Amino acid sequence: MVELSLYNWARFTGDPAGKAQFRSHLEDFIVEENLRFEPSNEGAHHLLYIEKRNVNTDIVCHKLRRFADVKPLDIGYAGKKDRFAVARQWFSVQLPMLREINWQEFNDDEVKVLTATRHDKKLRIGAVKSNQFKIILRDFNGDRGLLEEKLKIINQHGFPNYFGEQRFGRNGDNLVRGLDILESNKRFKNRNLQGLLFSSVRSALFNHQVSQRVEQCLFNQLLEGDFVQLDGSESGFLVENLAKEDARYHENDIHPCASLPGRGRTPVNGQCLILENQSLVEYQDVIEGLAKKGLNWETRSIRVFPKNVTLSWHNNKDLEISFSLPKGAFATSFLRELVDLQIVRRDEDIT
């Protein structure tokens, strides 16, 4: 079986500034979801802002279906959130227009409706604009000065937009199972689970490409033939004139992308195509397997910039760090640039 290394992806800012305990307590990881739109305040879809504690997004959906007596397709959400955390995220529930419901009766020890309004459309995956995090890293042992220097570098250049460890399941099991299915060409009845496993494979291939670029000191520069994504948008274009686009790159208006391989062709060319081919040459059988399973070739930005970063220290050893990230970016990928995370609790959920 082809192997893809996990969790040792290259750090852009070098060795971590120290070590710290991560996820020691449920309240050590708080995330709040912000949508791309404002509720219309009318329509058949009840838009709910729910705080969940120590349950995953799928469990909340199950609770909503049972409470409201609706079908699975009547439930919507914009993205999944970590289980072992205090997570506040949006859900939608479609009900008949004349049906009223007291959402406060839905509350229990695990879920609580904070806001309830109406909207004219079902909430879809990808409707997230950003996520706001407040995380406590306990028993920090390291160099505070180096930590501050790392933050300055990230503020200027961003950090590698790696998929976080939770994308790959406990101990990387999802990745191993995905590779096994592709290698053996097994038929898998559970299409949702199959999609999750193949997503793990593509995420690992993406992380491998980004890590290679970091190792070759090519992360913080625009390359000939890069395919770039506009900041805050899913639109992009091929860089044909490096001198023309370099200023936009340094203004953080565009971000280079790496591939999520599958069916079709990579959009890059030139120097970037050479780099991509070198990174993926030993995984061609895996890529062909993904293509046969119907996954299309896609791209993802290789860098991301945290916003509104604040640090505060408690008891001279516990670090509270607050920041926001755009949709799809992993808080753990940001934190691992700063410190070596001693993970007390690991989840299998996708954020």
C-alpha positions as CSV (number, residue, x, y, z in Angstrom):
1,M,0.0,0.0,0.0
2,V,1.2,3.5,-0.8
3,E,2.1,5.5,2.3
4,L,1.4,9.1,3.0
5,S,3.2,10.6,6.0
6,L,1.0,12.3,8.6
7,Y,1.5,15.0,11.2
8,N,5.2,15.8,10.3
9,W,4.5,18.4,7.7
10,A,7.1,21.2,7.5
11,R,6.6,24.3,9.6
12,F,7.0,27.6,7.8
13,T,8.3,29.4,10.9
14,G,10.7,26.7,12.0
15,D,10.8,24.8,15.3
16,P,8.0,25.5,17.7
17,A,8.5,28.0,20.5
18,G,7.8,25.4,23.1
19,K,5.3,22.9,24.3
20,A,1.8,23.2,25.7
21,Q,-1.2,21.0,26.7
22,F,-4.1,21.2,24.2
23,R,-7.7,20.4,24.9
24,S,-7.2,19.7,28.6
25,H,-10.8,20.8,29.3
26,L,-13.9,21.2,27.2
27,E,-13.9,25.0,27.6
28,D,-10.3,25.2,26.4
29,F,-11.6,25.2,22.8
30,I,-14.4,27.6,21.9
31,V,-15.4,28.3,18.3
32,E,-18.1,30.6,17.0
33,E,-19.3,30.4,13.4
34,N,-20.1,33.5,11.3
35,L,-22.2,33.2,8.1
36,R,-21.7,34.9,4.8
37,F,-25.2,36.3,4.8
38,E,-27.8,37.9,7.1
39,P,-31.0,36.0,7.8
40,S,-34.0,37.1,5.8
41,N,-36.2,36.8,8.9
42,E,-39.0,35.2,6.8
43,G,-39.5,31.9,5.1
44,A,-40.1,28.2,5.9
45,H,-36.6,27.5,7.2
46,H,-35.9,28.1,10.9
47,L,-32.4,29.3,11.3
48,L,-30.9,28.3,14.7
49,Y,-27.7,29.4,16.3
50,I,-26.9,26.5,18.6
51,E,-24.2,26.0,21.3
52,K,-23.1,22.4,21.5
53,R,-20.9,20.8,24.1
54,N,-19.1,17.5,23.7
55,V,-21.2,16.3,20.7
56,N,-20.5,16.4,17.0
57,T,-22.5,18.2,14.4
58,D,-24.2,14.9,13.2
59,I,-25.6,14.3,16.6
60,V,-27.1,17.7,16.7
61,C,-28.8,17.0,13.4
62,H,-30.2,13.8,14.8
63,K,-31.5,15.6,17.8
64,L,-33.1,18.2,15.6
65,R,-34.8,15.6,13.4
66,R,-36.3,13.8,16.4
67,F,-37.4,17.0,18.1
68,A,-39.0,18.6,15.1
69,D,-40.2,15.3,13.5
70,V,-38.7,16.1,10.1
71,K,-36.7,14.2,7.4
72,P,-32.9,14.3,7.2
73,L,-33.0,16.5,4.1
74,D,-35.0,19.1,6.1
75,I,-31.9,19.8,8.2
76,G,-29.1,22.1,7.0
77,Y,-25.7,23.3,8.4
78,A,-22.8,25.3,7.0
79,G,-19.9,23.2,8.3
80,K,-18.9,20.7,10.9
81,K,-17.4,21.6,14.2
82,D,-15.1,19.8,16.7
83,R,-16.8,17.5,19.2
84,F,-14.7,18.1,22.3
85,A,-15.3,21.8,22.4
86,V,-17.8,24.5,23.1
87,A,-19.0,25.2,19.5
88,R,-21.6,27.7,18.4
89,Q,-22.8,27.1,14.9
90,W,-25.9,27.6,12.7
91,F,-28.4,25.0,11.6
92,S,-31.6,25.3,9.5
93,V,-34.8,23.3,9.9
94,Q,-37.5,23.4,7.3
95,L,-41.1,23.3,8.7
96,P,-44.5,24.0,7.2
97,M,-45.1,27.8,7.1
98,L,-47.9,27.8,9.6
99,R,-46.2,25.5,12.1
100,E,-44.7,27.2,15.2
101,I,-42.3,25.5,17.5
102,N,-40.8,26.5,20.9
103,W,-37.1,25.9,20.3
104,Q,-36.2,26.5,24.0
105,E,-37.8,23.1,24.6
106,F,-35.1,21.6,22.5
107,N,-32.4,22.5,25.0
108,D,-30.6,19.9,27.1
109,D,-27.1,19.5,28.7
110,E,-25.5,19.1,25.3
111,V,-27.3,21.6,23.1
112,K,-28.8,25.0,23.6
113,V,-30.5,27.3,21.1
114,L,-29.0,30.8,21.4
115,T,-30.9,32.5,18.6
116,A,-33.9,31.4,16.4
117,T,-35.1,33.3,13.4
118,R,-36.4,32.4,9.9
119,H,-34.8,32.3,6.5
120,D,-36.0,31.7,2.9
121,K,-33.4,29.1,2.0
122,K,-31.9,25.9,3.5
123,L,-28.4,26.4,5.0
124,R,-25.8,24.8,2.8
125,I,-22.3,23.5,3.3
126,G,-19.8,26.4,2.6
127,A,-22.0,29.2,3.8
128,V,-19.5,30.0,6.5
129,K,-17.6,33.3,6.2
130,S,-15.2,32.8,9.2
131,N,-14.8,31.1,12.5
132,Q,-13.8,32.9,15.7
133,F,-11.7,30.9,18.1
134,K,-10.7,31.3,21.8
135,I,-8.3,28.6,22.8
136,I,-6.3,28.0,26.0
137,L,-2.9,26.3,25.8
138,R,-2.0,25.1,29.3
139,D,1.4,24.6,31.0
140,F,3.4,26.4,28.2
141,N,7.1,25.6,28.5
142,G,9.2,27.5,26.0
143,D,10.4,30.9,24.7
144,R,7.7,33.7,24.8
145,G,9.9,36.0,22.8
146,L,10.1,33.4,20.0
147,L,6.4,32.9,20.1
148,E,5.9,36.7,19.5
149,E,8.4,36.6,16.6
150,K,6.5,33.7,15.0
151,L,3.3,35.7,15.2
152,K,5.0,38.6,13.4
153,I,6.1,36.3,10.6
154,I,2.7,34.8,10.2
155,N,1.1,38.2,10.2
156,Q,3.3,39.2,7.3
157,H,3.4,35.9,5.3
158,G,0.5,33.8,6.6
159,F,0.9,30.1,7.6
160,P,0.5,26.8,5.6
161,N,-3.1,26.0,5.1
162,Y,-2.8,22.4,6.1
163,F,-5.8,20.2,6.8
164,G,-5.8,19.5,10.5
165,E,-5.1,16.1,12.0
166,Q,-8.8,15.6,12.8
167,R,-9.4,15.4,9.0
168,F,-7.7,12.0,9.0
169,G,-9.5,10.2,11.8
170,R,-8.1,8.8,15.0
171,N,-4.5,7.8,14.4
172,G,-5.0,8.4,10.7
173,D,-7.5,5.5,10.3
174,N,-9.6,7.4,7.7
175,L,-6.6,7.9,5.5
176,V,-5.5,4.2,5.8
177,R,-9.0,3.0,4.9
178,G,-9.3,5.4,2.0
179,L,-6.1,4.3,0.5
180,D,-7.1,0.6,1.0
181,I,-10.4,1.1,-0.9
182,L,-8.6,2.8,-3.8
183,E,-5.9,0.2,-4.0
184,S,-8.3,-2.8,-3.9
185,N,-11.0,-0.9,-5.8
186,K,-13.6,-2.1,-3.3
187,R,-17.2,-1.3,-3.6
188,F,-18.4,0.7,-0.6
189,K,-22.1,0.9,0.2
190,N,-22.0,3.8,2.6
191,R,-21.4,6.7,0.2
192,N,-21.2,9.4,2.9
193,L,-18.4,7.4,4.7
194,Q,-16.7,6.7,1.4
195,G,-16.7,10.4,0.6
196,L,-15.1,11.1,4.0
197,L,-12.4,8.6,3.5
198,F,-11.5,9.8,0.0
199,S,-11.5,13.4,1.3
200,S,-8.9,12.3,3.8
201,V,-6.7,10.9,1.0
202,R,-7.0,14.1,-1.0
203,S,-6.3,16.2,2.1
204,A,-3.1,14.2,2.7
205,L,-2.0,14.7,-0.9
206,F,-2.6,18.5,-0.5
207,N,-0.7,18.7,2.7
208,H,2.2,16.8,1.1
209,Q,2.4,19.3,-1.7
210,V,2.3,22.3,0.7
211,S,5.0,20.7,2.9
212,Q,7.2,20.2,-0.1
213,R,6.9,23.8,-1.0
214,V,7.8,24.9,2.5
215,E,10.8,22.6,2.6
216,Q,12.0,24.0,-0.7
217,C,11.7,27.6,0.6
218,L,9.0,28.4,-2.0
219,F,6.1,28.9,0.4
220,N,6.3,32.7,0.7
221,Q,6.6,33.6,-2.9
222,L,4.6,33.6,-6.1
223,L,5.8,31.1,-8.8
224,E,5.5,31.2,-12.6
225,G,2.4,29.2,-13.5
226,D,0.8,29.4,-10.1
227,F,-3.0,29.1,-10.0
228,V,-4.1,31.7,-7.4
229,Q,-7.3,32.3,-5.5
230,L,-8.7,35.8,-4.8
231,D,-8.7,36.7,-1.1
232,G,-12.1,36.0,0.4
233,S,-13.4,34.3,-2.7
234,E,-13.4,30.9,-4.4
235,S,-12.6,32.5,-7.8
236,G,-9.1,32.2,-9.2
237,F,-6.9,32.5,-12.3
238,L,-3.6,31.4,-13.7
239,V,-0.6,33.6,-13.2
240,E,0.7,34.4,-16.7
241,N,2.6,37.5,-15.9
242,L,4.6,37.1,-12.7
243,A,5.8,40.7,-12.4
244,K,2.3,42.0,-12.9
245,E,0.8,39.8,-10.1
246,D,3.6,39.9,-7.6
247,A,2.4,43.2,-6.0
248,R,-1.1,41.7,-5.5
249,Y,0.5,38.7,-3.9
250,H,2.5,40.8,-1.4
251,E,-0.7,42.8,-0.7
252,N,-2.4,39.5,0.3
253,D,-5.0,40.0,-2.4
254,I,-4.2,36.6,-4.1
255,H,-3.0,33.3,-2.7
256,P,-1.2,30.4,-4.5
257,C,-3.1,27.1,-4.6
258,A,-2.1,23.4,-4.5
259,S,-4.1,20.6,-5.9
260,L,-6.8,18.3,-4.5
261,P,-6.2,15.6,-7.1
262,G,-8.9,13.7,-9.0
263,R,-10.5,13.6,-12.4
264,G,-9.5,16.3,-14.9
265,R,-6.3,18.3,-15.2
266,T,-4.3,20.6,-12.9
267,P,-4.7,24.3,-13.8
268,V,-1.0,25.1,-13.1
269,N,1.8,25.2,-15.6
270,G,5.4,26.3,-15.9
271,Q,7.6,26.1,-12.8
272,C,4.6,25.3,-10.6
273,L,3.7,22.3,-12.8
274,I,7.2,21.0,-12.4
275,L,7.0,21.3,-8.7
276,E,3.6,19.7,-8.5
277,N,4.6,16.7,-10.7
278,Q,7.6,16.1,-8.5
279,S,5.5,16.1,-5.4
280,L,2.8,13.8,-6.7
281,V,4.8,11.4,-9.0
282,E,4.8,8.5,-6.6
283,Y,1.0,8.8,-6.0
284,Q,-0.2,8.5,-9.6
285,D,-2.0,5.2,-8.9
286,V,-3.9,6.9,-6.0
287,I,-4.8,9.9,-8.1
288,E,-6.1,7.6,-10.9
289,G,-8.2,5.7,-8.3
290,L,-9.7,9.0,-7.1
291,A,-10.5,9.9,-10.7
292,K,-12.2,6.6,-11.3
293,K,-14.3,7.2,-8.2
294,G,-15.6,10.4,-9.8
295,L,-13.8,13.0,-7.7
296,N,-12.9,16.1,-9.7
297,W,-9.6,17.9,-9.6
298,E,-9.8,20.9,-7.4
299,T,-7.6,23.5,-5.7
300,R,-7.1,25.0,-2.3
301,S,-5.1,28.0,-1.1
302,I,-1.8,27.1,0.4
303,R,-1.6,30.0,2.8
304,V,-4.0,31.6,5.2
305,F,-3.9,34.7,7.5
306,P,-5.3,34.8,11.0
307,K,-7.1,38.0,12.0
308,N,-7.7,39.8,15.3
309,V,-5.1,37.7,17.1
310,T,-4.8,38.5,20.8
311,L,-2.7,36.8,23.5
312,S,-3.2,36.8,27.2
313,W,-1.4,34.8,30.0
314,H,-3.0,33.2,33.0
315,N,-1.1,32.1,36.1
316,N,2.1,32.9,34.2
317,K,1.9,29.5,32.3
318,D,-1.5,29.2,30.5
319,L,-1.8,31.0,27.2
320,E,-5.2,32.2,26.0
321,I,-5.2,33.0,22.3
322,S,-8.1,34.4,20.3
323,F,-8.2,34.7,16.5
324,S,-10.5,34.3,13.5
325,L,-9.9,32.2,10.4
326,P,-11.7,32.0,7.0
327,K,-13.8,29.0,6.3
328,G,-12.0,25.7,5.8
329,A,-8.9,26.8,7.7
330,F,-7.9,24.7,10.7
331,A,-7.1,26.3,14.1
332,T,-4.7,23.4,14.8
333,S,-2.7,24.2,11.7
334,F,-2.2,27.7,13.0
335,L,-1.3,26.7,16.5
336,R,1.2,24.0,15.5
337,E,3.3,26.8,13.9
338,L,3.6,28.4,17.3
339,V,3.9,25.5,19.8
340,D,4.2,21.7,19.9
341,L,0.7,20.7,20.9
342,Q,0.5,18.0,23.5
343,I,-3.0,16.8,22.6
344,V,-5.0,15.5,25.5
345,R,-8.1,14.8,23.5
346,R,-8.3,14.2,19.7
347,D,-11.5,14.2,17.7
348,E,-12.5,12.6,14.4
349,D,-14.7,15.4,13.3
350,I,-14.0,17.7,10.4
351,T,-14.0,21.4,11.3
